[in-house]
Amino acid sequence: MGVELVRRGGDPIVKVRYAAWLGADGWSIDVFGGANHPLVVAECERSGPVTGLQIPDFCVTEITDDRRFSNESLAMEPYSGWAPDFAAELAHDGPRFRQDFGPNTHLRL
């Protein structure tokens, strides 16, 4: 996959991945550098369905179904170029979190 992304072009994806246990779940937290700074993406890691999720309070919105945040999209259109538009979108629409896998709760850290 990585070789294919290089062939397609775009900026390299620079990120550091951290693993953390927060509440009842393991999380992968990607801190992006380069053209995608200051993007931080957190993903819950479970072996089964993600139900009754405890969302850490540093998470601002769900991006699972948002193609703009895929590595391929970030290589072609880095976050730094559209971060102000995304901030305005969040201010207008508010945060969104999927509820179709059961109710979520917020985890205060």
BASE-614756 format. One record per residue (C-alpha): residue number from 1; x, y, z. Coordinates in Angstrom, 2 decimals. Each point is the difference from the previous one (the first is absolute). Layout:
BASE-614756
@nr: NUM xx: X yy: Y zz: Z
...
This chain:
BASE-614756
@nr: 1 xx: 0.00 yy: 0.00 zz: 0.00
@nr: 2 xx: 2.76 yy: 2.46 zz: 0.89
@nr: 3 xx: 1.83 yy: -0.59 zz: -3.30
@nr: 4 xx: -3.23 yy: 0.61 zz: -1.91
@nr: 5 xx: -0.52 yy: 3.32 zz: 1.82
@nr: 6 xx: 3.53 yy: 1.09 zz: -0.93
@nr: 7 xx: -0.69 yy: -0.84 zz: -3.65
@nr: 8 xx: -3.16 yy: 2.11 zz: 0.05
@nr: 9 xx: 1.89 yy: 3.02 zz: 1.24
@nr: 10 xx: -0.92 yy: 2.56 zz: 2.59
@nr: 11 xx: 1.78 yy: 1.01 zz: 3.16
@nr: 12 xx: 1.48 yy: -2.67 zz: 2.23
@nr: 13 xx: -2.10 yy: -0.90 zz: 3.03
@nr: 14 xx: 2.01 yy: 0.73 zz: 3.14
@nr: 15 xx: -1.46 yy: -1.23 zz: 3.27
@nr: 16 xx: 0.95 yy: -1.48 zz: 3.32
@nr: 17 xx: -2.34 yy: -2.66 zz: 1.35
@nr: 18 xx: -0.53 yy: -0.41 zz: 3.71
@nr: 19 xx: -1.91 yy: -2.73 zz: 1.79
@nr: 20 xx: -1.91 yy: 0.82 zz: 3.16
@nr: 21 xx: -2.46 yy: -1.75 zz: 2.28
@nr: 22 xx: -2.80 yy: 2.48 zz: 0.72
@nr: 23 xx: -2.96 yy: -1.09 zz: 2.08
@nr: 24 xx: -1.10 yy: -3.46 zz: -1.17
@nr: 25 xx: 1.72 yy: 0.12 zz: -3.41
@nr: 26 xx: 3.30 yy: 0.04 zz: -1.77
@nr: 27 xx: 0.50 yy: 2.96 zz: -2.33
@nr: 28 xx: 2.41 yy: 0.77 zz: -2.82
@nr: 29 xx: 0.81 yy: 3.70 zz: -0.13
@nr: 30 xx: 1.68 yy: 1.37 zz: -3.13
@nr: 31 xx: 1.72 yy: 3.38 zz: 0.30
@nr: 32 xx: 0.66 yy: 1.35 zz: -3.48
@nr: 33 xx: 2.95 yy: 2.10 zz: -1.07
@nr: 34 xx: 1.01 yy: 1.65 zz: -3.23
@nr: 35 xx: -2.79 yy: 1.39 zz: -2.14
@nr: 36 xx: -2.64 yy: -1.68 zz: 2.20
@nr: 37 xx: 1.10 yy: 1.62 zz: 3.27
@nr: 38 xx: -1.78 yy: 0.63 zz: 2.43
@nr: 39 xx: -2.40 yy: -2.89 zz: -0.75
@nr: 40 xx: -0.43 yy: -2.64 zz: 2.73
@nr: 41 xx: -2.19 yy: -3.05 zz: -0.65
@nr: 42 xx: -1.04 yy: -2.48 zz: 2.70
@nr: 43 xx: -1.46 yy: -3.42 zz: -0.77
@nr: 44 xx: -1.49 yy: -2.52 zz: 2.38
@nr: 45 xx: 1.59 yy: -3.44 zz: -0.38
@nr: 46 xx: -2.21 yy: -2.95 zz: 0.86
@nr: 47 xx: -0.07 yy: -3.61 zz: -1.11
@nr: 48 xx: -3.81 yy: 0.14 zz: -0.21
@nr: 49 xx: -2.65 yy: 2.58 zz: -0.86
@nr: 50 xx: 0.46 yy: 3.44 zz: 1.51
@nr: 51 xx: -3.14 yy: 0.30 zz: 2.13
@nr: 52 xx: -0.58 yy: 2.21 zz: 3.02
@nr: 53 xx: 3.09 yy: 2.04 zz: -0.84
@nr: 54 xx: 1.58 yy: 2.28 zz: 2.60
@nr: 55 xx: 1.19 yy: 2.95 zz: -2.09
@nr: 56 xx: 2.96 yy: 1.86 zz: 1.54
@nr: 57 xx: -0.70 yy: 3.69 zz: 0.52
@nr: 58 xx: 2.81 yy: 1.01 zz: -2.39
@nr: 59 xx: -1.96 yy: -1.50 zz: -2.94
@nr: 60 xx: -1.88 yy: 2.80 zz: -1.77
@nr: 61 xx: -1.98 yy: -1.89 zz: -2.68
@nr: 62 xx: -0.38 yy: -3.33 zz: -1.80
@nr: 63 xx: 1.95 yy: -0.33 zz: -3.26
@nr: 64 xx: -0.48 yy: -3.71 zz: -0.77
@nr: 65 xx: -2.05 yy: 0.61 zz: -3.16
@nr: 66 xx: 1.76 yy: 3.22 zz: -1.03
@nr: 67 xx: 2.26 yy: -0.77 zz: -2.99
@nr: 68 xx: 1.92 yy: 3.25 zz: 0.51
@nr: 69 xx: 1.83 yy: -1.70 zz: 2.88
@nr: 70 xx: 1.19 yy: -3.10 zz: -1.89
@nr: 71 xx: 3.77 yy: -0.19 zz: -0.50
@nr: 72 xx: -0.50 yy: 0.18 zz: -3.77
@nr: 73 xx: -2.08 yy: 3.18 zz: 0.27
@nr: 74 xx: 2.40 yy: 1.57 zz: 2.51
@nr: 75 xx: 2.90 yy: -0.66 zz: -2.39
@nr: 76 xx: -1.79 yy: 1.77 zz: -2.85
@nr: 77 xx: -1.70 yy: 2.76 zz: 2.01
@nr: 78 xx: 1.86 yy: 0.50 zz: 3.31
@nr: 79 xx: -1.99 yy: 1.00 zz: 3.05
@nr: 80 xx: 1.88 yy: 3.29 zz: 0.41
@nr: 81 xx: -1.60 yy: 1.24 zz: -3.22
@nr: 82 xx: -3.58 yy: -0.53 zz: 1.11
@nr: 83 xx: 0.24 yy: 0.08 zz: 3.81
@nr: 84 xx: -1.64 yy: 3.47 zz: 0.24
@nr: 85 xx: -2.94 yy: -1.18 zz: -2.12
@nr: 86 xx: -0.37 yy: -3.12 zz: 2.16
@nr: 87 xx: 0.08 yy: 2.12 zz: 3.18
@nr: 88 xx: -2.78 yy: 2.18 zz: -1.45
@nr: 89 xx: -1.97 yy: -3.12 zz: -0.92
@nr: 90 xx: 0.31 yy: -1.29 zz: 3.59
@nr: 91 xx: -1.01 yy: 3.40 zz: 1.40
@nr: 92 xx: -3.07 yy: 0.05 zz: -2.26
@nr: 93 xx: -1.10 yy: -3.67 zz: 0.22
@nr: 94 xx: 1.36 yy: -0.98 zz: 3.40
@nr: 95 xx: 1.69 yy: -3.31 zz: 0.81
@nr: 96 xx: -1.38 yy: -3.26 zz: -1.37
@nr: 97 xx: 0.47 yy: -3.44 zz: 1.52
@nr: 98 xx: -1.56 yy: -3.18 zz: -1.36
@nr: 99 xx: -2.70 yy: -1.44 zz: 2.24
@nr: 100 xx: -0.96 yy: -2.97 zz: -2.16
@nr: 101 xx: 2.15 yy: -2.42 zz: 2.03
@nr: 102 xx: -1.62 yy: 0.91 zz: 3.31
@nr: 103 xx: 0.12 yy: 3.06 zz: 2.20
@nr: 104 xx: 3.34 yy: 1.68 zz: 0.55
@nr: 105 xx: 1.20 yy: 1.66 zz: 3.16
@nr: 106 xx: 2.75 yy: 2.57 zz: 0.52
@nr: 107 xx: 3.14 yy: -0.93 zz: 1.86
@nr: 108 xx: 1.48 yy: 2.87 zz: 2.00
@nr: 109 xx: 3.77 yy: -0.25 zz: 0.24
